[in-house]
Amino acid sequence: MAGIGEGLLLVAFCGSCTFLTTISLSAIATNGAMKGGGPYYLIGRSLGPEVGVSIGLCFFLGNAIAGAMYVLGAVETFLDAVPAAGLFRDNLLASIQDKEGRQLVCTPRGKLAYSPRGKLASKPQLASKPQLASKPQLASKPQLACKPRCGLLACWQRGLLVPVVPVLVPMSRRETVTLITNSTAADGTITEVMTTISTPSLHDLQVYGVIVTILLCFVVFGGVKMINRVAPAFLVPVLFSLSCIFIGALSGPKGDGSSGITGLRLKTFKENWSSDYQFTTNAGIPDPEGPIYWNFNALVGLFFPAVTGIMAGSNRSASLKDTQRSIPIGTLSATLITSFLYFISVILFGSLATREELLTNRLLTAEVAWPFPAIIYAGIVLSTLGAALQSLTGAPRLLAAIANDDILPVLKYFMATEGEPHLATLFTAFVCICCVIIGNLDLITPTITMFFLLCYAGVNLSSFLLDLLDAPSWRPRWKFHHWSLSLLGASLCIVIMFLISWLFTVVSLALASLIYYYVSKKGKAGDWGDGFKSAYFQLALRSLRSLGANQVHPKNWYPIPLIFCRPWGKLPENVPCHPKLADFANCMKKKGRGMSIFVSIIDGDYHELAEDAKAISRQLSTYINYKRCEGVAEIIVAPTMSDGFRGIVQTMGLGNLKPNIIVMRYPEIWRRENLFQIPSTFVSIINDCIIANKAVVIVKGLDEWPGEYQRQFGTIDLYWIVRDGGLMLLLSQLLLTKESFEGCKIQVFCIAEEDTEAEVLMADVKKFLYDLRMQAEVIVIPMKSWESDTNHEGQQDESMEAFTGAQRRIAKYLSDMKDTAKSEGRPLMADGKPVIVNEQQVDKFLYTTLKLNSTILGYSRMAAVVLVSLPPPPLNHPAYFYMEYMDLLVENVPRMLIVKGYRRDVVTLFT
């Protein structure tokens, strides 16, 4: 139908796809040693295990089902060539009507007899082209017709050889078609011929197909040596058959065209040059009322399976002595030779027979072959059996290679680290036999083609990615490659998929996507050095360079918390991080987006503890993955915790991807005698953060922090005392995005120095929150009216008791410090630094903290969480004093976040 011109274009189009894929395959296969698995190994090591397994399993199914298709093709051809071998085949019947209108019957033995029914019911109609006597009707068990392989039949009538063209219609247990043709005798008499011909029954295909599959599996079980021994038995007859076809076509007599075979003629070549697309029946016979219309797209789907099979060599890569030499030379040679044969065949047969003969005679090659047609039947059978053997050989090895990588635990039964993959072969045989028993692959065959094209597209994309990234490890021996050729090959694969059938394309992509999703969720993680990792690396470098080192705009600000996992030594040694600390880190990222850095500091010498640090890093990484946190683990070995943190805060991160918030738990246990170093370490960390301009979030009551599914109700209260760039407001909004806090509302408490300032301050804060698009209730507290507030007398008494205790402990500590300095004859010092203590200033700090704690207890005792500004450590005050101030601030508050913001804004009013 496409004609010689579009036929050559069709061969070039499909051949270009496989040729470009072969170039990509050669480049990847020569970039290092290649293990078993063929295209799966290449794609998996280039595009990652998820893509490799999904395409590899689809390719396995395609090979297994293709084996069934080849077996059915061989069996069907055999039964057409030897009808007597059919176990369930009925008699062949052909009927002819002579010029008097009497109906003649051609019996199976070739004798003619008059039909007892006499004349046909319908009048004879003259037609130049074959017509169907009636449209096909389904029998009790519908069966779609396979490709008919019967040749041109004829019966003798009064010395004339009358041609009969076969067409198929449904009948009981077999498929037949009744066709009316016209035959003209020498005297001008026109005889109408009506023919009924049957194809092999479904039961014959099933029985012989299962037997052939089992025999082929025995050959596969014999191993590579057995397959190599029997391969010539398939290849040599096929080559001989091809030679016979071309010899017969070139040396055949030039007929007068009455039989449709004209011999090589320029006139025939010109008549067949242009396309003539037509409607056909399901069997492919031209019929103006047929259900199928053929065009170039449909012919692509019909022809493309003829150019598949280029992965046969790579499927057996584990058995090749030198894959880097054998795969490029063998695959490219096979691709070029077969493409050349297809070009020659299109030109040769387009010049040999009329268009009608080419459309209706399915075994024209057998008729023109030299010296007799039986050679072609044998060639077809052996060719399809050889293809089936290749499928049954490659598919188990592909499945075993996927299983050996231990990505999917469900495939562990098919592992074969040494020897032949017997279990994988049995499973492949089972799939093949099931498809043979079905006997109808008309719906499955397009999906097979899609699986092959998916694999080819994967190979081209792998080569494209590796060529484009040009990593230092990309040094293929095959030099004739370029990323543009690989991209063109991948594009051709996708285009051909949609040309064949957009529906089957969607189905195939959906199946591959489901496998990809299953592998990503259930599969074991593996790092194969695939191209995507290299792409991520280069993308990260480019993104980092584009961010630069300048300060980012508030609209582009993201929290990058540095989680201080074990600052106070409270956790057991086998616990890398407090579980609730990881939950809080997730609360700081909107919808889980962002990066966290989990840091643990080990006191000691790096040379001695390097291996311990690596083991702790692996343990912490496992914990991070378990808690489903997007973050990385870092372990630092330093002489002291203060030294280690000071190094972290200076050097951790790159450019604008440095951590900007330090998160740690509040040291409730600092009063223990064996933890006397905690106050100095705590103050040192806060001072380092202030100098490095890092925000700080200290979590008090971490043990009571709600889990992921523990819903909280009430309020999130903010005590906004100092300017922090809006960090507390932003944290409260981030908390609301989490399921545990989404039922809460925000309250903002502002402290006014004078009562007259309260209304003005409330109006300003409300306007500010409105501009920030934040929903919150504003409450202004005048500090001077606090003493006269009788509603909070209980809280005042409670806070005063804590205030008195803090005063007493500070006075004792100061007295001990003075006595020590006097006995040693040195100035007053604490934590290795000189101390200047103003007792009135200490009382002022304590009293200010007392008023704030009392206010928090009065308004927010039942709040879900309280956020308050972190007071900076006073200069020249001992760390012990600062811890007393902090303890007084958080006294009796069950859950609190103490926040120190930036010297810059993290929220903006503008769009």
Sequence and secondary structure as in RCSB ss.txt:
>XXXX:A:sequence
MAGIGEGLLLVAFCGSCTFLTTISLSAIATNGAMKGGGPYYLIGRSLGPEVGVSIGLCFFLGNAIAGAMYVLGAV
ETFLDAVPAAGLFRDNLLASIQDKEGRQLVCTPRGKLAYSPRGKLASKPQLASKPQLASKPQLASKPQLACKPRC
GLLACWQRGLLVPVVPVLVPMSRRETVTLITNSTAADGTITEVMTTISTPSLHDLQVYGVIVTILLCFVVFGGVK
MINRVAPAFLVPVLFSLSCIFIGALSGPKGDGSSGITGLRLKTFKENWSSDYQFTTNAGIPDPEGPIYWNFNALV
GLFFPAVTGIMAGSNRSASLKDTQRSIPIGTLSATLITSFLYFISVILFGSLATREELLTNRLLTAEVAWPFPAI
IYAGIVLSTLGAALQSLTGAPRLLAAIANDDILPVLKYFMATEGEPHLATLFTAFVCICCVIIGNLDLITPTITM
FFLLCYAGVNLSSFLLDLLDAPSWRPRWKFHHWSLSLLGASLCIVIMFLISWLFTVVSLALASLIYYYVSKKGKA
GDWGDGFKSAYFQLALRSLRSLGANQVHPKNWYPIPLIFCRPWGKLPENVPCHPKLADFANCMKKKGRGMSIFVS
IIDGDYHELAEDAKAISRQLSTYINYKRCEGVAEIIVAPTMSDGFRGIVQTMGLGNLKPNIIVMRYPEIWRRENL
FQIPSTFVSIINDCIIANKAVVIVKGLDEWPGEYQRQFGTIDLYWIVRDGGLMLLLSQLLLTKESFEGCKIQVFC
IAEEDTEAEVLMADVKKFLYDLRMQAEVIVIPMKSWESDTNHEGQQDESMEAFTGAQRRIAKYLSDMKDTAKSEG
RPLMADGKPVIVNEQQVDKFLYTTLKLNSTILGYSRMAAVVLVSLPPPPLNHPAYFYMEYMDLLVENVPRMLIVK
GYRRDVVTLFT
>XXXX:A:secstr
  HHHHHHHHHHHHHHHHHHHHHHHHHHHTSS   TTTHHHHHHHHH HHHHHHHHHHHHHHHHHHHHHHHHHHH
HHHHHH GGG SS    EEEEE TTSEEEEE TTS EEEEEEEE SS     SS EESS     SS         
  EEEEETTEEEEE  EEEEETTEEEEEEEEEEE TTS EEEEEEEEE   HHHHHHHHHHHHHHHHHHHHTHHH
HHHHHHHHHHHHHHHHHHHHHHHHHHS    STTSB  S HHHHHHTTS    EE TTS B TT SEE  HHHHH
HHHGGGG  TTHHHHTGGG S HHHHHHHHHHHHHHHHHHHHHHHHHHHHTTB HHHHHH TTHHHHHSSS THH
HHHHHHHHHHHHHHHHHHHHHHHHHHHHHTTS GGGGGG  SSS  HHHHHHHHHHHHHHHHH   TTTHHHHHH
HHHHHHHHHHHHHHHHHHH  TT   S     HHHHHHHHHHHHHHHHHH HHHHHHHHHHHHHHHHHHHHHS  
     HHHHHHHHHHHHHHHHH SS   GGG    EEEE SSSS S TT  S HHHHHHHHHTSGGG S EEEEE
EEES HHHHHHHHHHHHHHHHHHHHHTT  EEEEEEEESSHHHHHHHHHHHSS TT S  EEEEE  TTTTSGGG
TTHHHHHHHHHHHHHHTT EEEEEESGGG   TT    EEEEEEE S  TTHHHHHHHHHHTSTTTTTEEEEEEE
EESSGGGHHHHHHHHHHHHHHTT   EEEEEEGGGSTT GGGHHHHHHHHHHHHHHHHHHHHHHHHHHHHHHHHT
   EETTEE    HHHHHHHHHHHHHHHHHHHHHHTT SEEEEE     TT  HHHHHHHHHHHHTT SSEEEEE
  SS SS S  
